[in-house]
């Protein structure tokens, strides 16, 4: 397809749960049901009595689906197991028993979802803290115990299972559901509720290779040694958790579980029961999740400490501004007061008809000297705070935007906002002071984050666009879905000390405009755009402004 506009490359952040939950309910429901049936089909491995397996990922999908979409999807948690049994017919039982199974499964995990969604519990589905992970584990353990004991109890009462096998079958069922929840639910929640996922790097490839190597070592040895060699799998999982936090841990756990199930299917003759391996897998999963969450919490604490340090620095800067203001007032007050005194003497001499012109001239000369002294104070102040151009160098616009977004990522995560970048291909580089231009973008992004922080979560959006403008300029636009700017600010003057925020000093837009203009560009608000849109231009490197 051809177009008259320049070719653009889209750079989008990973999809977040805000986009998922905004899907039409019918689409989300069909996707869940299809996923449930598919997972139930591929997980029917080494079934025990009445089709009980030790790997039940559909349960994890159900819990994640309920936590993401809320109470409105509770009926689907009953339909999923029923549809799967009707479609796959893996363990045919009488209809009355089948309906009892479906009711138990749907009720157990619906109660788990409703419990975790209670406002008083303050559970966060993004699993940002150890508290949230522990809550998920506890609720999962209790709900799976309820479903497992009820399911096996019904089979015993129906005569499908001897009473003396109740404990073993219930434990096998519990392990299967716990594995499904602890492997699948955290993975789905973290991928869909956080604005970042594990980036594929050389180290990540090495970690994946380490998991494959550990599985190969375990399944490559004689059957009686596989059980002891299972502990080799702990090494790559702990490695990924320590290096990448909970994002790396959940991915490594999922790959390991898939590899373990594949090994069971390829090597069906086992010296040890599959249940024993799944118990070890449950221990490995719990260990990896806890280590990953501890690393994530530590990083978050370090970031909060940096924010606190930055806040203290800002307070110190404000205090320094106050001291500077007092010093400037003192320096200006003395010459201005003296100039006023001398000017009044001249006025009195002229009014009284004093003919001593020499005295009047000397007095006027002294007044002029004091005014020049005040002007020198102002010139010194301008020299002190002028925008220096000695640190300018060539940079790509893509790098400037990328580095600024990285600085804002924690604030974006806090409000679950997903910024979208649209950067025109083959943009010319700009010769700028990168810290100053990043400060402009940083101010604009912080304004957008504050603007959309209080609106409906589904409608939060920030778009950063960069394209070539007329006369060899590069134009950057920051647009958000917030309420927009007040009418008082819809001008290009941006008076200092004007702020719409109670705690704001009113320097933000004024400083941005000064920095952009010092680089030879233009800074303005887009009055015709919806929400808040700020645009500014920077000259391309070939016609750099020499100001």
Secondary structure, DSSP 8 states (H G I E B T S, - for coil): ---SS--EEEEE----HHHHHTS-HHHHHHHHHHHHHHHHHHT--S--GGG--S--HHHHHHHHHHHHHGGGGHHHHHHHHHHHHHHH-SS---HHHHHHHHHHHHHHHHHHHHHHT-GGGT--TT--SHHHHHHHHHHHHHHHHHHHHHHHHHHHHTTSS-GGGHHHHHHHHHHHHHHHIIIIIHHHHHHHHSS------HHHHHHHHHHHHHHHHHHHS-HHHHHHHGGGHHHHHHHHHHHHHHHHHHHHHHHHHHHHHHHHHH----SS-HHHHHHHHHHHHHHHHHHHHHHHHHHHHHHHHHHHHHHHHHHHHHHHHHHHHHHHHHHHHHHHHHHHHHHHHHHHHHHTT---HHHHHHHHHHHHHHHHHHHHHHHHHHHHHS---TT-EEE-HHHHHHHHHHHHHHHHHHTT--EEEEEETT---EEE-HHHHHHHHHHHHHHHHHHHTTS-GGG--EEEEEEEETTTEEEEEEEESS----GGG-SS---TT--SSTT--S-HHHHHHHHHHHTT--EEE-TTSSSEEEEEEEE-GGG----
